[in-house]
Amino acid sequence: MAQERCPVYTVSVVSRQEYNVVIVLKMRAESAKIPIYSIVVPPESFGVLFMEGESLPAVNRAVYGVKHVKGVMRGVTNVDEVMKILKPAKPAVEIDVNDEVEITADVLKGSRGRVTFIDKEKGIVRVELLDSAFPMPLDLKISEVKLVKKGQ
């Protein structure tokens, strides 16, 4: 027996309000019996959520008038795109303690630092800036640093 997939739609919401919107949408879909089957918020949320529903009008009916919802993006979202966002690729470069790295994000972009601590489960690296007058530890994501030179 073939398994049928319902279309997935992308809903744009105000950043950091994803979970509040999900609670309202869940209650609305249950009380009004709107055919919405699942709502997914990506782990590294950036102002979107994905809704699996029977049709675009059903999704529009569910989100109509909900605070913090910007709108529904037209067209069906590819499930493979959703899976890429839900399971991001792990960085291939292994960074160790005492390695020299370059910061690739935020205000300190281009600054160099030395790695003092790594939490591989959370994907966090603690870096002390090299060009600072005093030791200033920064906690950054592994994806925000680039390996420059391996330490001893």
N, C-alpha and C positions, 0 to 999 in steps of 0.2 A: 504494500500500500504506500503510495507516494505521500510525502509530507508536504503540505502546502505552507508557503511562507506568506505572511502578511507584509505589506509595504512598510518601510521605515521612513519617517519624516523627521527633518531637523527643525527644531524650534529654537529661535534666538531669544535669549533672556538677558536681563541685567546681570552683569558679572557679580559673583558672590551671593546671588539670590536663587541659585538653582534648586537647592533643597526646599526652600520655602514654596517655590512654584510647584515642585513635584507633589508636595503635600496637598496643595489646593487642587491640582489636577486630578490626583487620585480620588479625593473626596467627591469632586464634581463628576468624574467618570462613573463612580460607583452609584451615586445617588440618582443621576439622570440616565443611567444604563447606556452610556455612550460606549460604542465598541472600541475601546482602547485596551490593548492587551499587555503592553509593557511600556515603562518609561525608564530610560537609562541616562545617568549623569556620568560623564567621563571622570576618572579619578583626578586628573589635572584639569580641573574645570576652567573653561575660558569663555563662558557666556552662552553655551549651547547645551541642549539636551536632545535626546533621540526618543521619539515616540513610535511605537508599533501599533498601528490602528487599521481598521477595516478600509478606510478611504480618507482622502484629503478633507472632504467636508466634515467627516467625523472628528478629525483632529482640530480643524478650525472651530467647530462647535465647542470642543472641550476647552480651547485656550481663549475663546472670545471673552474679553472683559477682565481677564485675570491680570492683577497688578504684577508688574515687573516682566511681562511677556512683551517682547518687541514685535514678534511675528513668526509666521511659519514660512520657511524657505520653500519655494516652488519646486515641484518634482520630487520623485522618490529618491531617497539616499541609498547608495549601494551598501550592502551589508559588509563587504570587504573593507570599505573606508571606515566604517564604524569599528570594525575589529582592529584596524591599525591604530586607532585612537585609544581603544580600550587596552590594548596590549602593545605599548610602545617597545621598540627594539632596545635591547640593552646595549650600552656602549661597549665597543669591542676593545678599546684601549684599557689596559690594566694600569691603574695608577696606584703607586705604593707610597708609604710614608717616606719622607725626605726627597721626593721627586720635585723638580721645579716645573711649575705650571704657569700658563698664561690665562687670565680671566677673559672670557669671551662674551660676557653679558653685563648688563646694568651700567652704572656710572663708572665703575673701575675697569671698563673694557680696555684691554691692552696692558694692564698692570701684571707684574709677575710676582709669584709667591712660592713659598715652600709648603708642601703638604705636611701637616702635623698629626692628623687623625682622619680615619676613614670609617664610615658606617656603610658597609656594602648593602645591607638589608634595606635601609632607607634611601640609599643613593646619595649620601651627603659626604662632602669633603671639607675638612677644616684647613684653611690656608692662612699662613702668616705672610703679609706683604713684605717683599724684600726692599722696596724703595721707600719704606716708611721710617720715620725717625725713631719710632718705638714699636714694639711688637703689637700688631693689631690683628687678632684672629677673626676670620670671617668663615661662616658656614655657608657653603654653596652646594648646588646640585652638581653631580658628576658631569652632567651635560653642559654645564656652564664653564668648565675649565678644559684647557687643551694642554697635553703633555709637551713640554719643551725639552727637558733633559732628565734622564733617569738619575736617581740618587744612588749613593753608595750603600 
